[in-house]
Amino acid sequence: MSSPGTRLPLKTEHSARDRLYWNFFNLIPFLIGSIAIARDSLKWVAVYIGIALFFFLVIEFRFTCTHCLYYIRSKGCVKCMMLSGVPKIFKARPGPYSPFEKAMTVLGALPMFLFPVYWLVRDPLLMGAYIVAWALFFLTARRYECVRCLNFECPMNRVPAGVKDEFEKSDNRSEKIELSGKELRVSGSGRCSSLKMEHEFKDFLYWNFVTLTILFSAGLAIGISSTGWLLAYVFAVFFHFNILEQRFFCTHCPYFPTEGKKLGCMMNRGWPKHFSPRPCPPGKFDLAITSLGFLTVILFPLPWLLKVPFLLGTYSVSILLFLLTIWRYECSRCIYFGCPFNRVPAEMRKDYLK
């Protein structure tokens, strides 16, 4: 069992699902920027794409990727989570980055990030979506990948020093390593190998930021047409999460506190606890009521969202990213085994229950 601060296992290689997920995530802010520019000129869109490709395939490739262990260990083509399949056109450079290389990476990234701002400032909605998309990308990468990444030289790397030392001392870097007292294992799979016993405040901040992105786009679409229906939507959201879900789903969850008057999970931390815990798996009726309430919240804003295609797209992509991220990174560590989406392996469940 793991403590709330236990890191995810080191990842020695990336799967096809990793590449699809992260490239899809990375594509979103570029798509938003391209939409803003395309309203004025398709030629400038081509320039924007050229700047992005030059950064990723030349600047980042030469000054950042060549120091990365995923790059160094790849043969012929790179096998990382973002640029998989790109030929290794630069010589690998094991060791720390020089100040010049760090400066070149930052200076090379700035034009890519700032180029579409001229067009984005004309549409505050697109500008906000652009900023939120990049914020979500970096927050998610820092939270779930930087804690298990083999690129120890990267300034963003968050793997504990002891784990780095243990990994570097190993003769075979692809083998599994047991770290006494840390419960961290090197793994080539996308699954997590440590259970999360409780949630921290930063979990609450991250997941509520993601949730607010979804609710804001829906609320904005409704609010443009009707304040009354917006209030009804807000009521439906609070009623579902604070009453229905808490009563029929959360009370069966091991994270639901047995004592105290407030919740401590990653979504509703600090919210009032209205019901008593029910330490048994949720029944079919519980799951049916929870699902019905969730579908009501999701489908409620659709009539208004259909009138604003951009907000509909934002809403749909936000929900997709929410579900993909929670399924990939949280459902494989969660001790709520009664949840239909739980992905913890059967052997780990048995060990925990013992």
VOVEX-692482 format. One record per residue (C-alpha): residue in one letter; x, y, z; residue number from 1. Coordinates in steps of 0.02 Angstrom, whole numbers, plus 32768, in hexadecimal, padded with zeros to 4 digits. Each point is the difference from the previous one (the first is absolute). Example, Ala and Ser with C-alpha at 12.3 -4.5 7.8 and 13.67 -1.06 7.14 Angstrom:
% VOVEX-692482
  type     u     v     w  seq
     a  8267  7F1F  8186    1
     s  8045  80AC  7FDF    2
***
This chain:
% VOVEX-692482
  type     u     v     w  seq
     m  8000  8000  8000    1
     s  8039  80AF  7FDA    2
     s  7FFC  80A2  8057    3
     p  7FB2  8098  7FAE    4
     g  80AD  803B  7FCC    5
     t  8034  7F5E  7FAB    6
     r  8038  801F  7F4E    7
     l  7FCB  7F9F  7F67    8
     p  8076  7F78  7FC1    9
     l  808E  8030  7F8B   10
     k  7FD2  7FE6  7F4B   11
     t  8089  7FAE  7F98   12
     e  7F9F  800C  7F5D   13
     h  7F62  804D  7FBA   14
     s  7F6E  7FA3  7FB4   15
     a  7F98  802F  7F68   16
     r  7F78  803B  8077   17
     d  807B  8079  8052   18
     r  802B  804B  7F57   19
     l  7F4B  8010  7FCA   20
     y  7FCD  804F  80A4   21
     w  808D  8080  800D   22
     n  8001  8032  7F4A   23
     f  7F43  8018  8006   24
     f  8016  8069  809D   25
     n  808C  8065  7FAE   26
     l  7F9B  801B  7F61   27
     i  7F72  805D  8059   28
     p  8059  80A7  8021   29
     f  8048  7FFC  7F50   30
     l  7F54  7FE5  7FB8   31
     i  7FBB  8093  8064   32
     g  808D  806F  7FC5   33
     s  7FE7  7FC8  7F4C   34
     i  7F45  8025  8008   35
     a  8024  80B2  803B   36
     i  8081  801D  7F76   37
     a  7F98  7FAD  7F77   38
     r  7F77  8083  8017   39
     d  807B  807D  7FB9   40
     s  8075  7F9E  7F8C   41
     l  8027  7F4B  7FD8   42
     k  80AF  8033  7FCC   43
     w  8027  8035  80B2   44
     v  7FBE  7F58  803C   45
     a  8084  7FAE  7F92   46
     v  8084  8071  804E   47
     y  7FC2  7FD1  80AE   48
     i  800B  7F47  7FD6   49
     g  80AF  801B  7FBA   50
     i  8039  8057  80A0   51
     a  7FBA  7F72  806B   52
     l  8052  7F79  7F95   53
     f  80A7  805C  8001   54
     f  7FFB  8009  80BE   55
     f  7FD2  7F4A  801D   56
     l  806A  7FB1  7F77   57
     v  8099  8070  8007   58
     i  8010  806E  809C   59
     e  7FB6  7F88  8080   60
     f  8047  7F68  7FA7   61
     r  80B1  8045  8000   62
     f  800B  805B  80A6   63
     t  7F88  7F9D  806F   64
     c  7FDA  7F52  7FBD   65
     t  80B6  7FCF  7FE3   66
     h  801D  7FFF  80BD   67
     c  7F66  7F95  8023   68
     l  8016  7F49  802C   69
     y  7F6D  7FD0  7F90   70
     y  805D  8051  7F6E   71
     i  80A7  7FB3  8030   72
     r  7FB9  7F50  800E   73
     s  7F9C  800A  7F5F   74
     k  8048  7FB0  7F63   75
     g  7FE2  8050  7F58   76
     c  7F62  805E  8031   77
     v  7FCC  8055  80A0   78
     k  7F89  7FA2  8074   79
     c  7FBC  8083  8077   80
     m  7F4E  802F  802A   81
     m  7FFC  8097  7F8B   82
     l  8076  7FEC  7F6A   83
     s  7FFB  7F44  7FE9   84
     g  803B  7FC5  7F56   85
     v  8067  809C  7FD5   86
     p  80B0  7FD2  7FC1   87
     k  8090  8027  8076   88
     i  8056  8084  7F97   89
     f  806B  8044  808F   90
     k  8085  7FAA  8067   91
     a  7FCF  7FCD  80B0   92
     r  804E  806B  8088   93
     p  7FF4  7FA8  80AA   94
     g  8014  8073  8094   95
     p  7FB7  80A3  8040   96
     y  7FC6  8090  7F93   97
     s  8074  8093  7FE9   98
     p  7FBF  80B1  8023   99
     f  8008  8021  7F44  100
     e  7F91  7F6A  7FDA  101
     k  7F80  8034  8083  102
     a  7FFE  80B1  7FBA  103
     m  7FEA  7FC2  7F4E  104
     t  7F6F  7F90  8033  105
     v  7FA5  808E  8058  106
     l  8021  807E  7F74  107
     g  7FC8  7F80  7F7F  108
     a  7F5E  7FDC  805E  109
     l  7FCC  80B5  8016  110
     p  7FD6  8021  7F47  111
     m  7F97  7F62  7FFC  112
     f  7F9B  8032  809A  113
     l  7FF1  80BA  7FD7  114
     f  7FE7  7FFD  7F43  115
     p  7F40  7FEA  8004  116
     v  7FE5  8081  808B  117
     y  7FEC  808E  7F81  118
     w  7F64  7FA9  7FBD  119
     l  7FC6  7FB6  80A5  120
     v  7FEF  80A9  8058  121
     r  7F76  802B  7F85  122
     d  7F96  7F74  804A  123
     p  8009  7FF5  80BF  124
     l  7FA8  7F57  7FFD  125
     l  8084  7FB2  7F90  126
     m  808A  8054  8064  127
     g  7FBD  7FB6  80A1  128
     a  7FF0  7F53  7FB2  129
     y  80B3  800C  7FBE  130
     i  8046  802B  80AC  131
     v  7F99  7F7A  8058  132
     a  8032  7F7C  7F7F  133
     w  80BA  8020  801C  134
     a  7FE8  8009  80BD  135
     l  7FA7  7F58  8002  136
     f  8086  7FB2  7F92  137
     f  8091  8036  806F  138
     l  7FA5  7FDD  80A4  139
     t  7FD1  7F51  7FC6  140
     a  80AF  7FD9  7FBF  141
     r  8050  803F  80A0  142
     r  7F85  7FA1  806C  143
     y  8002  7F57  7FA9  144
     e  809A  7FF3  7F90  145
     c  8089  8069  804F  146
     v  7FF9  7F92  809B  147
     r  8029  7F64  7F9C  148
     c  806B  8042  7F71  149
     l  80B0  7FC0  7FDC  150
     n  803B  80AA  7FC0  151
     f  8052  8029  80A6  152
     e  805A  8097  7FB6  153
     c  7F5E  805A  7FD7  154
     p  7FDB  8094  8075  155
     m  7F4C  7FC4  800B  156
     n  802F  7F50  803B  157
     r  7FB6  7FD6  80AA  158
     v  8043  7F50  801D  159
     p  8046  7FF5  80B3  160
     a  80BF  8004  800D  161
     g  8006  7F55  8053  162
     v  7F9F  7FB1  7F73  163
     k  8072  8050  7F7E  164
     d  809B  7FBE  8058  165
     e  7FB8  7F51  8010  166
     f  7FCF  7FFD  7F49  167
     e  80A8  803F  7FC2  168
     k  805D  7F7E  8067  169
     s  7F9E  7F70  7FB3  170
     d  805D  7F98  7F7D  171
     n  7F66  7FE6  7F94  172
     r  7F98  809D  7FF5  173
     s  7F68  7FA7  7FBA  174
     e  7FF4  7F83  808F  175
     k  7F89  8013  8090  176
     i  804A  804A  809E  177
     e  7FB5  7FF0  80AC  178
     l  8024  8096  806F  179
     s  7FED  7FD5  80B7  180
     g  7F8E  8074  805F  181
     k  7FCD  8062  7F66  182
     e  7F93  7F83  7FA4  183
     l  803A  8043  7F58  184
     r  8023  7F8C  7F6F  185
     v  8049  801F  7F55  186
     s  7F7C  7FD1  7F82  187
     g  7FED  8000  7F45  188
     s  7F43  7FFD  8007  189
     g  7F8A  8090  8012  190
     r  7FB4  7FBB  809E  191
     c  8028  8044  80AB  192
     s  8045  7F8A  8083  193
     s  7FD9  805F  80A0  194
     l  7F57  801F  804E  195
     k  7FCE  80AB  803D  196
     m  7FC4  7FF7  80B3  197
     e  7FC3  80B3  800E  198
     h  7FF5  809E  7F9A  199
     e  805D  80A2  801B  200
     f  7FC8  80B3  7FE9  201
     k  8060  800D  7F5B  202
     d  7F96  7F6E  7FBF  203
     f  7F65  8064  8029  204
     l  8044  809C  7FA9  205
     y  8030  7FA4  7F61  206
     w  7F5F  7F9E  7FE9  207
     n  7F90  8091  802A  208
     f  805E  806D  7F82  209
     v  7FDE  7F7B  7F7C  210
     t  7F49  7FF4  8035  211
     l  7FE8  80BC  7FFE  212
     t  8040  8004  7F4C  213
     i  7F70  7F8E  7FD2  214
     l  7F7C  805A  8067  215
     f  8037  80AE  7FC8  216
     s  7FEA  7FDB  7F47  217
     a  7F53  7FB6  8021  218
     g  7FCD  808B  8077  219
     l  803A  8086  7F86  220
     a  7F99  7FB5  7F72  221
     i  7F64  7FFB  806E  222
     g  801F  80AB  804E  223
     i  8008  8054  7F54  224
     s  7F4A  7FD0  7FE4  225
     s  7FB0  7FF7  80AB  226
     t  8031  802C  80B3  227
     g  7F70  7F98  8043  228
     w  803A  7F61  7FAA  229
     l  80B2  8023  8038  230
     l  7FC5  8001  80B5  231
     a  7FA3  7F5D  7FDF  232
     y  809F  7FB4  7FBA  233
     v  8067  8038  8096  234
     f  7F7C  7FB4  8073  235
     a  8002  7F5C  7F9F  236
     v  80BE  7FF6  800D  237
     f  8003  8020  80BB  238
     f  7F6E  7F8A  8020  239
     h  8054  7F73  7FA1  240
     f  80AE  800E  804A  241
     n  7FCF  8036  80AF  242
     i  7F65  7F93  801A  243
     l  7FE4  7F75  7F80  244
     e  80B4  7FCD  7FE2  245
     q  802F  8013  80B7  246
     r  7F6E  7F96  803A  247
     f  7FFF  7F75  7F7E  248
     f  80B7  7FF6  7FCC  249
     c  8078  8058  8076  250
     t  7FBE  7FB1  809F  251
     h  803F  7F57  7FC0  252
     c  80AE  8045  7FDA  253
     p  8094  7FDC  8076  254
     y  8034  80B6  7FEE  255
     f  7F5B  8035  804F  256
     p  8032  8030  80B2  257
     t  7FB7  7F9C  8090  258
     e  8019  8094  8075  259
     g  7FF2  80BB  7FEF  260
     k  7F82  806D  7FA6  261
     k  805F  8022  7F5E  262
     l  8034  7F98  7F6A  263
     g  80B6  7FDE  7FD5  264
     c  7FFD  7FBC  7F4D  265
     m  8055  804B  7F67  266
     m  7F60  8050  7FBE  267
     n  7F99  8036  8096  268
     r  8086  8024  8082  269
     g  7FBB  806F  8089  270
     w  7F4A  7FEC  7FCC  271
     p  7F81  7FDA  808D  272
     k  7FE1  7F47  8020  273
     h  7F44  7FE4  8002  274
     f  7FF7  7F42  800C  275
     s  804B  7F70  8061  276
     p  807F  7F8C  7FAE  277
     r  7FC3  7F5A  7FBA  278
     p  8098  7F8A  7FFB  279
     c  7FC1  7F8C  7F77  280
     p  8006  8004  7F41  281
     p  7F7A  806C  7FAD  282
     g  7F67  7FA1  7FC3  283
     k  7FAF  8009  7F56  284
     f  7F82  8080  803F  285
     d  808C  806E  8045  286
     l  805E  7FF9  7F5B  287
     a  7F60  8021  7F9C  288
     i  7FD4  809C  8065  289
     t  80B3  8040  7FF6  290
     s  8008  7FE3  7F44  291
     l  7F57  8053  7FE3  292
     g  8035  8099  8062  293
     f  80A7  800A  7FA4  294
     l  7FAE  7FF1  7F55  295
     t  7F84  8089  802F  296
     v  808E  8076  802D  297
     i  8060  7FD5  7F60  298
     l  7F6C  800C  7F88  299
     f  7FA7  8093  8051  300
     p  8062  808A  7FA5  301
     l  7FFE  7FAF  7F53  302
     p  7F6D  8066  7FB8  303
     w  8060  80A1  8024  304
     l  80AB  7FBB  7FD0  305
     l  7FBF  7FD0  7F54  306
     k  7FE5  80BA  7FDE  307
     v  80B8  8027  8022  308
     p  806E  7F81  7FA3  309
     f  80A3  803B  8051  310
     l  7FBC  7FE9  80B0  311
     l  7FB9  7F57  7FCD  312
     g  80AB  7FCC  7FC4  313
     t  8053  8040  809F  314
     y  7F80  7FA5  806A  315
     s  8014  7F5B  7FA1  316
     v  80BF  8005  8000  317
     s  8005  802E  80BA  318
     i  7F92  7F6D  802E  319
     l  8067  7F8B  7F94  320
     l  80A4  803A  8050  321
     f  7FB2  7FF3  80AD  322
     l  7FC8  7F4D  7FE5  323
     l  80A0  7FC9  7FA9  324
     t  8070  804C  8086  325
     i  7FA1  7FBC  8094  326
     w  7FF5  7F54  7FAE  327
     r  80BA  7FFC  7FD4  328
     y  8049  8045  80A0  329
     e  7F84  7FF6  8090  330
     c  7F96  7F65  7FE2  331
     s  809C  7F93  8003  332
     r  8030  803F  80AE  333
     c  7F55  8012  8051  334
     i  7FCE  7F94  8095  335
     y  7F46  8010  7FD6  336
     f  7FF7  7F51  7FB8  337
     g  7F42  8006  7FF6  338
     c  8007  8086  7F79  339
     p  7FDD  7FB8  7F52  340
     f  8093  8064  7FB9  341
     n  8082  7FC1  807B  342
     r  809B  7FBC  7FA6  343
     v  8068  7FC1  8092  344
     p  8040  7F4F  7FD6  345
     a  7FAE  7F70  805D  346
     e  80A2  7FCE  8057  347
     m  8018  80AF  8048  348
     r  7F4D  8001  803D  349
     k  801C  7F5C  805C  350
     d  80A0  8040  804F  351
     y  7FAA  809F  8039  352
     l  7F68  7FA7  8047  353
     k  8070  7F89  8062  354
***
